[in-house]
Amino acid sequence: MKKIFSLIVMLLLILNCSEDKDDNLSLVNMSNVSFSFTHDWDGTLINSSNLQTEIVTNEHGEEISMTRIRYLISRFELVNDNGDSYLFDGYKFTDLEDETTYNFTPTNNSIPIGNYTLRFIWGFNEADNVDGAYLDLNSASWNWPAMLGGGYHFLQFDGMYNVDTTAPSPFNYHNGTARVSDGVFEQNFALIQLSTPITITNNANIEVKMNISEFFKNPNTWDLNVLDTPLMPNYDAQKMMQENVLSVFSIGSITQ
Amino acid sequence: MKLLDKHIIVALAFLATACGKDDDTTGYVNQPTQAPLDIPQIFSDNILNPVIPSDNPQTIEGIALGKKLFFDPILSANNTQACASCHRPQNAFTDIPRFSIGIDGIPGVRNSMPLFNLAWNYDELFFWDGREFSLEHQALEPVTNPIEMHNTWEVVVQRLQEHPEYPSMFNSAFGNGSITKEKATKAIAQFERTLISANSKFDRYLLGLAELTPAEENGLNVFMDENRGDCFHCHGNPNNPLWTDNQFHNNGLDATFDDLGLGEVTGDPADNGKFRSPSLRNLAYTAPYMHDGRFSTLDEVINHYSEGLQDSPTIDPLMKKVDEGGVQLTDQDKADLKAFLLSLSDPSFINNPDFQN
């Protein structure tokens, strides 16, 4: 009897310290989703190991080397066949030099099983792009100058072009709010809608692929000899970037 | 009944302790008093919290011990040099010579780095070349560096143990037990983390407590303008008041490298000639400039970026117009940029009595 009593106390102890597993028992058809981003240049995988060593050729024909690629996306949203939308909180700031930033698991990542398509915002939309509002992005010096409309960079892509010549030159392909004229600014985020169907049957990891070469390709063939740096205050360059980013992303493999 | 009581007591005692945090109180006569960093508003409003290792929390006793060690030449082989010899409070914790002179009269090869806001170096890579992770590890090196303090930690620990004050100070800070180099550098790191600079004129401007002159205002615009200075990509901005990214860049100082910088640490040729961006705070007190102290004035620094850039295979693409030598600032923009940069200096930091010997 006495031992039984002690065992009961010990059992209570174990239960006391264990995680509650029954919270989602009623949600048997729910899945948790996460995202993994991979990056390539027309099929050649680019990661922290080869970012600075890979020599690639852009659509216009210049050989380039890459030094730094960082980008911001936000408002991940999965939309099912009925048009129901599941909007995930948070934003994803990726630095290709830091592979721990390649993955993104939203806090509220539970959705019903079903068929979906993915959409997200390139950068921040107008409501989210509040100057200085995000301490982690400020800490990464990700800010977009107030004189250009403030808020944050969407992309910082730095490298050298014409590296096969005796006179390589730097480029700074930076994207953010577009300045129309002094004090007049135009939102420059993009809605990325990926039509590839995603069937969620279980907890799933969705690969999103970024083809870096597309920044220079479609619909605007980018001539770095003309547009290298500075591009941040260049309205036309900013709008061309907004157009070109639409074909950069695609859906890869779904692991579940 | 007694046996039942015993079972209950044992089980309940286990219950009470099983979920609790382990607090190792062994060896302390009195627990050290927690002394969390006083985070300036300009930081808490804008950037992430400082990095404090979980195994080295800030305490009053640890900071006091660290401060005493920092200013004590006992760390050097011949008892002539302290950390503060090359990291002087009046120079924002750097020194005046291009290369600091060690105890044997031999100069080093790099300029002494200023010390402030170190807990906000989020990657925790220290030295110009980032070769040490964490302040605690960084503080180990100068003691044994043959051209700095040229000592051994065995000798230092022996001296500290035989000292009339240190043993009790170590006990108060870290509990009873032997003095170790790890405890010593933990204490130094605690003191160094208190070296916070956040009260420049520009800080007060951001808080609405000061106004910029027209020159300082234009200087800020030069700093933030990709068409002109474009300084902000590496050196922070009004939303990042550290005024550094703490990252590694080749800023076009040389066409070839005598000092490989980060490349020496990583072994990767792509890192050759890269050094950590220093903060632009307190430039009024930290001359000479660059990792090798080659520039004795701010004018020389600005001229370098304006027309003195040297091309090399690893030059950062953020160094614009390399083929023209740089961004070609006008004399007016140079003067205004300098005025803005000087507004980032913080006299209350170098005069803070808590940081003096």
Chai-1 contact restraints between the chains, C-beta under 6 A:
chainA,res_idxA,chainB,res_idxB,connection_type,confidence,min_distance_angstrom,max_distance_angstrom,comment,restraint_id
A,K2,B,L3,contact,1.0,0.0,6.0,A-B,restraint_1
A,K2,B,L4,contact,1.0,0.0,6.0,A-B,restraint_2
A,K2,B,H7,contact,1.0,0.0,6.0,A-B,restraint_3
A,S6,B,H7,contact,1.0,0.0,6.0,A-B,restraint_4
A,S6,B,A11,contact,1.0,0.0,6.0,A-B,restraint_5
A,V9,B,A11,contact,1.0,0.0,6.0,A-B,restraint_6
A,M10,B,A11,contact,1.0,0.0,6.0,A-B,restraint_7
A,L13,B,L15,contact,1.0,0.0,6.0,A-B,restraint_8
A,C17,B,C19,contact,1.0,0.0,6.0,A-B,restraint_9
A,Q52,B,A270,contact,1.0,0.0,6.0,A-B,restraint_10
A,T67,B,P317,contact,1.0,0.0,6.0,A-B,restraint_11
A,G132,B,N239,contact,1.0,0.0,6.0,A-B,restraint_12
A,L135,B,I47,contact,1.0,0.0,6.0,A-B,restraint_13
A,L135,B,L48,contact,1.0,0.0,6.0,A-B,restraint_14
A,D136,B,L48,contact,1.0,0.0,6.0,A-B,restraint_15
A,N138,B,N46,contact,1.0,0.0,6.0,A-B,restraint_16
A,N138,B,I47,contact,1.0,0.0,6.0,A-B,restraint_17
A,N138,B,N239,contact,1.0,0.0,6.0,A-B,restraint_18
A,N138,B,N240,contact,1.0,0.0,6.0,A-B,restraint_19
A,S139,B,I47,contact,1.0,0.0,6.0,A-B,restraint_20
A,S139,B,L48,contact,1.0,0.0,6.0,A-B,restraint_21
A,S141,B,G236,contact,1.0,0.0,6.0,A-B,restraint_22
A,S141,B,N240,contact,1.0,0.0,6.0,A-B,restraint_23
A,S141,B,D245,contact,1.0,0.0,6.0,A-B,restraint_24
A,N143,B,N237,contact,1.0,0.0,6.0,A-B,restraint_25
A,N143,B,N239,contact,1.0,0.0,6.0,A-B,restraint_26
A,P145,B,M224,contact,1.0,0.0,6.0,A-B,restraint_27
A,D158,B,P317,contact,1.0,0.0,6.0,A-B,restraint_28
A,G159,B,P317,contact,1.0,0.0,6.0,A-B,restraint_29
A,M160,B,P317,contact,1.0,0.0,6.0,A-B,restraint_30
A,P170,B,P317,contact,1.0,0.0,6.0,A-B,restraint_31
A,T229,B,K320,contact,1.0,0.0,6.0,A-B,restraint_32
A,P230,B,E226,contact,1.0,0.0,6.0,A-B,restraint_33
A,P230,B,N227,contact,1.0,0.0,6.0,A-B,restraint_34
A,M232,B,E226,contact,1.0,0.0,6.0,A-B,restraint_35
A,P233,B,N227,contact,1.0,0.0,6.0,A-B,restraint_36
